[in-house]
């Protein structure tokens, strides 16, 4: 008797990077503040923190009231990148959030590929992942320059899904910012918030998170054991939380 081959669906979990896998939010906040004040502008710390998770040029333009293509914004982006690299290298492996490697290993053992979608550029994300020792655990990495519209638009999430070969509705996107929840919903993914970065539990739930975890171990448990749960309502119809951002079926590769 021939035993039929059963093909199981491919599974993956996709993560944000800063504040989700790496304890880098304070470094980003300090470096953005340095770039803004160095250009002669002012911005409150809480306002800076609230923009973390969005593309850097968009955040700096909004914080300083400049057009995104203005020379001042370009100069601030350059100043940020010049200061950021030595800042994270000075902290080094201590930027790794406790429990993250074990979470990724546990997910991979359960048959999940791992993706990372970030507002960083891909080279910047590669560098940080190498510093914290996680690069070998990540199968797909999508930086903001690889798509036409960065977070909170769905483009980078959709590109990651395509490269991972998985369905959006079966895939959790894990992030610490409300923009992460917005992107996940717009891409049709399952939004899972974590309280290790920018936003608190209430903010993440208000932004559409189906669940919120306080630790990496809780993330793995929700993803593995809560896989078959039916999301409350139709997540794809909650796009009003995405401030008018509609899903798109294509994303420009860089």
Residue pairs with C-beta under 8 A, 6 or more apart in sequence:
8 111
9 166
9 167
9 170
10 113
10 164
10 165
10 166
11 110
11 111
11 112
11 113
11 166
11 170
11 171
11 227
12 112
12 113
12 114
12 115
12 139
12 140
12 161
12 164
12 166
12 171
13 107
13 112
13 113
13 114
13 115
13 171
13 172
13 174
13 223
14 114
14 115
14 116
14 117
14 140
14 157
14 160
14 161
14 164
14 171
14 172
14 173
14 174
14 189
15 21
15 114
15 115
15 116
15 117
15 173
15 174
15 175
16 53
16 116
16 117
16 118
16 173
16 174
16 175
16 176
16 177
16 180
16 197
17 24
17 116
17 118
17 120
17 125
17 128
17 129
18 24
18 25
18 28
18 52
18 53
18 118
18 119
18 120
18 128
18 176
18 197
19 25
19 52
19 53
19 175
19 176
19 177
19 194
19 196
19 197
19 198
20 97
20 174
20 175
20 176
20 180
20 194
20 196
20 197
21 96
21 97
21 100
21 116
21 129
21 132
21 134
22 95
22 96
22 97
22 128
22 132
23 94
23 95
23 96
23 97
23 196
24 88
24 95
24 128
25 49
25 52
25 176
25 197
25 198
27 84
27 87
27 88
27 91
27 95
28 52
28 84
29 45
29 48
29 49
29 52
30 87
31 80
31 83
31 84
31 87
32 43
32 48
32 51
32 52
32 56
32 59
32 60
32 63
32 80
33 43
33 45
33 48
34 79
34 80
34 83
35 60
35 76
35 77
35 79
35 80
35 83
36 42
36 43
36 48
36 60
36 63
36 64
36 76
38 76
38 79
39 64
39 72
39 75
39 76
39 79
41 63
41 64
41 72
41 76
43 63
43 64
47 63
48 59
48 63
49 198
50 198
51 58
51 59
51 62
51 63
52 59
52 177
52 197
52 198
53 119
53 151
53 175
53 176
53 177
53 178
53 179
53 180
53 198
54 119
54 150
54 151
54 152
54 179
55 119
55 144
55 150
55 151
56 77
56 80
56 119
56 120
57 68
57 73
57 74
57 77
58 68
58 150
60 66
60 73
60 76
60 77
60 80
61 67
61 68
61 70
61 73
64 72
64 73
64 76
66 72
66 73
67 73
81 124
84 124
85 127
88 95
88 127
88 128
88 131
89 131
92 131
93 131
93 132
93 133
95 128
95 131
95 132
96 132
96 133
96 134
97 196
97 216
98 216
99 215
99 216
99 217
100 132
100 134
100 216
101 133
101 134
101 137
102 216
102 217
103 216
103 217
103 219
103 220
104 114
104 134
104 137
105 137
106 220
106 224
107 114
107 220
107 223
107 224
108 114
108 137
110 220
110 224
112 223
113 139
113 140
113 164
113 166
114 137
114 138
114 139
114 140
115 138
115 139
115 140
115 141
115 142
115 160
115 161
115 163
115 164
116 125
116 129
116 138
116 140
116 141
116 142
116 160
117 142
117 151
117 156
117 157
117 160
117 173
117 183
118 125
118 141
118 142
118 143
118 144
118 156
119 144
119 150
119 151
119 179
120 128
120 143
120 144
121 143
121 144
121 145
122 141
122 142
122 143
122 145
122 146
122 254
123 143
124 143
125 141
125 143
126 135
126 141
129 135
129 138
129 141
139 164
140 160
140 163
140 164
142 156
142 157
142 159
142 160
142 163
143 156
144 150
144 151
144 156
145 254
146 156
146 159
146 251
146 252
146 253
146 254
147 153
147 155
147 156
147 159
147 251
147 252
147 253
147 254
148 155
148 251
148 252
149 155
150 156
151 179
151 180
151 182
151 183
152 179
152 180
152 182
152 183
152 186
152 242
152 243
152 245
153 183
153 186
153 245
153 248
154 183
154 186
154 187
154 188
154 245
154 247
154 248
155 248
155 251
155 252
156 183
156 251
157 168
157 173
157 183
157 184
157 186
157 187
157 189
158 168
158 187
158 247
158 248
158 249
158 250
158 251
159 251
159 253
161 167
161 168
161 171
161 187
161 189
162 251
164 171
168 187
168 188
168 189
169 188
169 189
169 190
169 235
170 190
170 227
171 189
171 190
172 189
172 190
172 191
172 192
172 222
172 223
173 180
173 183
173 184
173 187
173 189
173 190
173 191
173 192
174 180
174 192
174 193
174 194
174 213
174 219
174 223
175 181
175 183
175 184
175 191
175 192
175 193
175 194
175 197
176 193
176 194
176 195
176 196
176 197
176 198
176 199
176 204
177 197
177 198
177 199
178 198
178 199
178 203
178 204
178 206
178 207
180 191
180 193
181 191
181 193
181 204
181 207
181 208
181 209
181 241
182 207
182 208
182 241
182 242
182 243
182 245
183 242
184 190
184 191
184 192
184 208
185 191
185 208
185 235
185 236
185 238
185 239
185 241
185 242
186 239
186 242
186 245
186 246
186 247
187 247
188 235
188 236
188 247
190 210
190 231
190 235
191 207
191 208
191 209
191 210
191 235
192 209
192 210
192 211
192 212
192 213
192 219
192 222
192 223
193 199
193 201
193 204
193 205
193 207
193 209
193 211
193 212
193 213
194 204
194 212
194 213
194 214
194 216
194 219
195 201
195 204
195 212
195 213
195 214
196 214
196 215
199 207
201 212
204 212
205 212
207 241
208 235
208 238
208 241
210 231
210 232
210 235
211 222
211 226
213 219
213 222
236 247
239 245
239 246
239 247
